[in-house]
Amino acid sequence: MKKPREVQEFSNIKDIIYNSAEKYPDNISFIIKHQEGKNKTYENITYKTLLEQINFLGTKLYEMGLKSKRIAVLGRNRYEWALGHLTNLLGGIVSVPLDKDLQIEELESSLIRSKTDVIIFDEKYIEKIEEIKKRNNISLKEYICMSKLEGYKDIHTLKEEGKKLLEQGNNEYKNAQINENEMNILLFTSGTTSKSKAVMLSHKNIASNVYAMQRVEGIYETDSNLAFLPFHHIFGSTCMIMMLACGVKTSFPDGLRYVAQNLKEYEVSVFVGVPLLVEAIYYKVLKEIEKQGKTKLIKKAIKISNILLKFHIDIRRKLFKQIIENLGGKMRFVISGGAPLDPKIEKGFIDMGIQMVQGYGLTETAPVIAAESDLFTKIGSIGKPMENVTLEIVNKDQEGIGEIRVKGPNVMLGYYENEEETNKVLKDGWFYTGDLGYIDNNGYIFLTGREKNLIVLKNGKKIFPEEIETLVNRIDLIEECMVFGLPDEKDKNDIKLSVKVVFNKDEVKEQYGDISFEEIRNIIWNRIKNDVNTTVPRYKHIINMILTDKELIKTTTKKVKRNEEIKEILKQNKL
């Protein structure tokens, strides 16, 4: 049996970055693409250069009186975002990553609630910045742009000024001592302004999580990674630091439409994404196979390769070379997290010779609690806990399903200025996740859903909507769905298991041409009855469907806002 990898453990992010700059000085840390019309040029930032630029910018920020202050970072995934965030962390400045898609009111509220002193912003969001300045509800000391922009200080000029200060012997920033147990990141959970909570994280929280992941996940300095997960999300920013700890090369995507192109362009070998994106990539591959009329051939090839695997003969990457070419040619490892993944997708990637693992965690746990790896893999599970995390299932029902609680060095310090909410989830050193699951006889953890989403029928039977949603989403005409309980018109204490379905207009048109809404409804309803209801116990049968072509209401991290959707449904049904 494989053992965890030997990895050096660090207690703070500063030591991680310094170690990588020493260990991989000439490796490329980030690739910056400059595009003018059709002309493209690429700028390679080595690990040595990255650390130098962090120290240049940090020295200038200290000289501006920003030591021990709070600096927000707002923008797309790009090198300057990473530079700003890392500069904050290596100087003990509290970094406040903000979601670029927040509405003005939410953005303003986040800046006020976090008591931010300075904001580093992407020029693409200048209108939001100008509006916040105009409102004058918050007095920020500085507005620093990620590119040169008239009327604003910018990262690049500050970096050059910091370089001169360093050359003159100003080493205050470089010599800054890090208190790994203090709050150094203030991160808002996804949700509306009133509901989002500000999570306080320390260097130790992140560093301990990076170490635990390095122990089990096979990521190497020869790897190339595409930073698709938003950096303002804890999964994205911790993954960025994880890649830097491993000496990996990171590039930036041009957008969802260009993922396939970017995978090839940057010879991406490691891809980290949320299920929505991972599934989209997988189904695109399947569609291409179908288009070429090779579906039967591929299924046969998978059966043969799986038989050979039992005899330790692995020909998958040779057998499915053409498929891997469609994913850029170098893809070898896909990590999914942020929400449950359909086990069929995971098996699909593995069958084609691409290692695929699923992880689980929350903002409050910096983020990874458990994950599959090449040490522990069981399709459909979230693997086993990180080695420095203790996990228990409490308040179990007769099937062994209960709430997941954890303790470990990755658990947050608490919610900022919100003792009441902190005390609800942190009890006697344990963090109560609000997620439900069970552990099998071999120690693998399986998620069943969120406690607050659980549907309890009049007869006491429990239904996890996420389980049914996975089945509904397999229907190729369906873009997305939400399963919920709708009060019965005759008996308000009883519940009708219902689903709101968003159909895929392009898929419907491709398969059926121009048909009426009613015809679409009938086709999809029959598919649900035949493909879903026949595969689950009677009490889990869907008996009501709402059909639409409009996207479900979501947070900016693409999680469905169930409560808002249900409120809208109840209003429309006058219940």
N, C-alpha and C positions, 0 to 999 in steps of 0.2 A: 504493500500500500504506500502511496506517495505521502511524503511528509511536507509540512509547511516550509516555505523558503526561508533561508537565513537572510534576515534584513536588519539593517541598523535602525534602532529606534531613536526618535528625537521627540523632545517634549514641546517644541515650538516650531512654527513655520519658518522663522528666520534661519534656524539651523538646517532645516530641510533644503532651503534654497542655496545656502552657502555650501552645503555638502554637494549638491548637484553641480554648482559652478566649478567646484574643485574636481569632481569625479568625471564630469562630461563637458569640459570647458569649450570644446570645439563642436559639440553636437548642436544641431539647430533646435532651439526651444520653440520659436514661433516663426511662421512664414507670413509675411505681409504682401498681399497682392496689390500692386498699383495699376490701375487701368485708366487709360485715356483713349476713348473711342475704342478701336479694335486692338490697340497696342497694350500688351500686358508686360509688366516687369515684376520680378519677385525679389523681395528684400528678406534676407535670412538673418534672424536675430539669434546669435549663439547664446549658450548658457552663460558664458563669461560676459558677453555684452549685456544680457538681461540684468545680471546683478549690478553691473556698472551703472546702467540707466536707472535702476531702482535707487541706487545710492545718490546719483546726481539729483533726481527729482526730490527724493526725501530730504536731502541737505537743504534744498531751496525751500521746501515746505516748512522745515524747522526754522529757517531764517525769517520766514514770513510770520513766525509766532504761532504755528499750528501744531506744535508738540502737544500731545495729550488732548487734542481737539477731536472733533467728529467730522469726517468727510464722507459725503454721499457720492456714489458712482452710478451714473445713469446713461445707458446706451446699449447699442447692439454688441454682440460678441465681436471684439476686435482687439488688436494688440494693446491699444491705449487703455482699454478697460482693464485688462489684466495688469498692465503696468501701474495704473492708479490704485487698484485694490491691493496688489502686493506691496506697493510703496507704503500704503497705510499700515499694513500688517507688520512689516519689518521695522517700522518706527514706533510701534505701540500706539498709533493713531487709530481711533475706532472707525472701522469701515462700515458704511451703511449702503449695501447694494440695493438699488431701487429698480422696480419693474418698469421698463421703458413704455409699456402699454397702459400704465395707469392713467385714468382720467385726471384732469387738472385738480379737481377737488381732492381726490385720493392722494395724488402726488404731494399736494400742498400739506395735507393732513399728516402724511408720513414724515415730511421734513420737520413739521412742528413737533410731532410726537417724539421723534428721535433726537430733538434738540441739535440738529445738524448745524455746523458752523460754516461749512464750505461744500460746494457741489462741483464735481468733475462731470462734465456732460458732453454728449455726442452732439455735434452740430446739426444732425438730422432732427433733433428735438428742440431746436432753438425757439420755436413758437411757444412751446410749453414753458420754457425758461423765461421768455419775454413776458408771458402772461402772469407768471408767478411774481416777477419783478414789479409788474404794473399793479398787481393787487396789493403789494406792500404789507402783507399779513405776517411775513417772516423776514427777519433781518439776517440774511446770510452775509458773512464777512467777504467772501470771494466767490466768483463764478469762473471756473476754469474750463476752457473748451479742450476737447481731445484733438482738434485740428486748429490751424491758425484761422482766426475769425476776427474781423474788425470790431474793436470796442471791447474785446475780452482778452484776459490772460489765456495762455494756452500751454499745454503740457510740454510741447517741444521747446519753446523758449525758456520755460522754467527749468527744464532739464539742462539746457546749455548754461544757464546762469548758475545752476547748482554745481555743474562740472568745474566752473571757475572757482567757486567757493571751496570746493574740495581740494583743488590744486593749491589754494592759498592756506590749506591746513585746517579747514573747518571740518572736524571729524565727529561732531556731536551726534549727528544722525547715525553714522556708521557704528558708533560705539554704544548706541542705545541698548539698554538692557530690557529684555522682554519678561513681563510677569505672565507666565503661561496660564495662570488660573484666573486672571482678570478678564472682564468683558473686552473683546477686541473686534467683535463683529456683532452688528445689530441688524437682524434680518426679519422682514415681515413675512408672516405666513400668508398664503393666498387666501383671498376672501374680500368682502367689501370693507370699506374703511372702518365701520363700526365693529366688525367681527374680527378683522385681522389682528393678530397679536405680534408684538415685537419680541423675537427670540434672542436672548443674550447668549452668545457663544464665545469660547475662549480659544487661545492657541492650542491648549492641551486637547480640547474637544476634537478639533480638526486633525492635529498631528497624530493622535491616538488612532483615529479612524483610518488615516492614510497608511499608517504602519500595519494595522490589522488587514487592510485590503491587499497591501503588498505581499503579505505572508501567504495569501491563498490564490490571488489572481495572477495569471501569467502574462504580465505586461513587461516588455523589454525595451532597452534603449534603441533598438533597431526599428521599433514600431513608429507608425505614422497615424495620427489621430485627427479626426475632423470635429472641431468644437461646435456641435450642433445644439447641445443642451444650453439653455440661457444661463449665463454666468450669475445673474441676479438670484437664481434658484440655487439652494444649497447643494443639490445633486451636481449641478454644473460647475460651481466654484470649487467644491471639494475634488471633483474629478480633474479639474484643471491642475490643482496642486498635486494630486496623485500622479498625473502624467509627468509633471516637472520632477517629482521625486524619483521617477523611473528613467529619466533622461530621454523621454519621448519627444518627437517632433509634432507640433500642433499647428493646424491650419484652420482657416475660417471659411464657412460656407457662404455662397452667394445668395442663398435663399432656398426654399423648399423645392422649387421647380428645377434647381440646378444640382440637386444632391448627387444624382447618377454621374453627372459631368465632373463634379468636385471629387468624388470617390476615385475617379480615374486620374484626374489632374494631379492630385496630391499622393497617389498610390497609397490610399488609406488601408491600413491593416487592422486597426482597432476602431470600433464604432460604438459609442455610448448614446442611447436614446430612450425616449419614453415609448410605451407600446404602440401608440398611435402612429409614430414614425416608423418604428421597426416593422409593424404590420404592413404599412403602406409600401415599404421597400420589398418585403416578401411577396406581397400580392402582385407587385409590378413584375417581378421575376416570373411568377406563375403565369401571368397574362402573356408574357413574351413566349414562354414554353408552349402555351395553348395556341398562340398565333402561328407558331411554326409547326403545329400539329404533332408535337413530340410528347404530349402528356402521358400516353400509354408507355412509350419508350422509357421515359424518366422514371415512372412508377416501377417498371420492371428492373431498371438499373439500380434503384434504391433497394429493392428486395435482394438482388444479387450481392450488392456491397454490404448489406446488413448481415447476410449469411457469412460472407468472408470475414467480417469484423469479429465474429465469434471464434474464428481461428487466428485472430490477431493479424489479419491481412487487411490493410487499409488502403484502398485505391480510390477513395471518394474524390479527392481533389483532382485526380487525373480523369476520372469518369465524368465529373461535373465541371470540367475546366471552362467550358463555354458559359455556364451559368455564373461561375466566379468572375469570368471576364466582364459580364454585365454589371458586376458589383465593383468594377475598377481593376480586377485582376489580382489584387493583393490581400483582399479581405480574409481574415482568419479568425477574428474574435468579435462577437457582438454582445454587448451588455445592455440589458433592459431593466429599467427601474422607474419608480414614480407612480406606478399603478399595476394591477395584475395583468399578466400577459397570457394570451390564449396558448395552452400547452401545445396545440397543433403547430403553431408558428415556431416555437422553440425546437420541436422535433424536426420540422421542415429544414431549418438551418443546419442542424446537426447531421441530418441525413445527407446533406450536400457537402459535408466536410468543413463546415464553418462552426467553430466552437461558439455556443450560445449559452449564456447564463442569465439568470434572473436574480435581482437583488431587492431588498426591502429596507425601508427606513423612513424617517421623517425629518423635517427641518430641526426639530427639537433634539435629534440624536446625531446630528452633524455629518451625514445623514444615515450611514449604513448600519443596520442592526444585524442583518443576516444576508447571506448570499450563497448561490451555488458557485462552484469553482471546478477546476480540474481535479480537485481532491474530493469534493462532495457534489454530486449532481443527481437529481431525481426530477425528471420532467414533471412540471406542474407544481413543484414545491418552490419555496424561496431559499432552499438549501438549509444550512445550519448557521447558528449564531457566530459572529466574529469571535475570535478567541478571547478577546478582552471584554466581551459582553456576556452578562448572565441573563437568560431569558426564561420566563415562566408563563404558564397558562393558568389564569385564576378564574374563579367562579364558573367552573365547567358545567355544561349540561350533561345529560345521559350519554351523549355521543362524544364527550371529551372536548367539545368546542367551548372556548371561553376567551376572556380578554387577554391580550398579550401585554405583559409588563416586563420592563428591562432595567438593568442597572449597569453602569460602566463609565469609563472616563470620557466617553463621547456624549453623555447626557448633558443637556444645556444647564446653564446657571439658573435659568428661570425666565419668566416673561417680564420684560422691562416695565417697571412701575405698575405691575398688575399682580399683586400678591394673591388676590382672590382666585384668579385663573391658575396661577402657579400652584397653589395649594390643592386645586382639584386634580392635578395630574402628577405632582411630585409628592409622594407619601413614603416616609421612612426610607429614603434613598432610592425608591423605585419610581420609574416613570411609567405611567399607565397610558398606553398608546391609543386606546379607543378602537383598536382593530381586533377582530375576532379570528381565531384560528385554532389549529390543533397540531400536535406533534405525533408522528407515527412511531411504530416500534423501533425504527432505525434512527430516530432522532431528527428526521426531516420535518420542517415546519411547513404547514399548508395554511394559506389565508382563506377565510371564507367570506369576509366582508367587513364593513364598518359597523360598529355597534349601533350608531345612530341611524343607519340605513335599514336595519333589520325589520322585516315585515312579519308581524305575528297575527295569524288568522284566529278567527273566533274559537276554533277547536283547539287552539294552543300550538298548532304546527308553526314552525319557523321557516321563513324563506329568505335566503340571501340573494338580493337582487343581482349582485355582481355575477353570480353563478349562471343565472338565466340569461343575462345580457351577453355573456360570452357565447352562448349557443345562438342567440338571435343574430349577433354580429357576424356569424359565419355565413349567413345568407348573402349571396353576392349582390343582391339588389339593395342591400341596406348599408347606408353610410355610417350610421351610429344609432344608438337607442338608449332608452332609460326605462327600467322596470320599476314599478311602484304599486302601492296598494290604493285603490280608489274605493271610497265608501259605497256600499250597495244602496241603490235608491230605496229599496223596500225595507232594508234593515241596516241602519247607520252603524250598528256595532259589528256588522260583518264587512269583509273586504273582498273586492274583486281584484284578482291579480291582473294588472294592466301593463301595457307597454306603449311608450311613445316612440315612434319610428321615424327616422329621417331617411328618405329613400335617395338612392344615388341616381340622379337624373340621367347621367351619361350612360350608365350601365343599363338602365331601363330602356333608353332609346336604342342602344346597340342591340339589345336582345328582342325588343318588341316593337320598335319603331315609334311613331307618334300615336300613343293611346291615351284614353281619357284618365282622369284622376281616379274615377270609380273603378276602372279596369285595373289600374295599378294597385289600388286598395285590395281588390279581390285576389290578385295574383300573390301579393305579399302575405295577406291573411292566410291563404291556403298553404303557403310555404311555412309559415309559423306553426300552423296546425300539424303539418306533416313532418317538418324537420325538427321542431322543438318539442311540441306537446307529446309526441309519441315516444320521446326519449327520456321523459321525466315522470315521476309519480303523479297521479291524478291531482293531488292538492297543489302541485306546482304548475298546473296548466294555465296558460295565459287565456283569459276569457274576454279581454277587451283591448282594442288597439286604436291609438290615435295616430294618424298619418300626416306627415308634413314634409316639405322640402327645405324648411328653414333650419339652420344649425341650432343645436341646443344651447341654452345659456351656459356660459363657462367662465371659470376664473381665467386669468391670463396664463396660468400654467396648464390650461386645457383640461381642467377637471370640471365635470358637470356640476352646476349649482342646483342640486336636487330640490332644495327647499323653494328656490325661486321658480323653478319649473313647475313644481307641484302647486304652488300658489296660483300660477297662471292657469294651469289646467282646471283647478277648482273654480276659479273665477269664470272661465269660459263655460264650464258645465253647471254654473250657478249652484255649487254645493257648499 
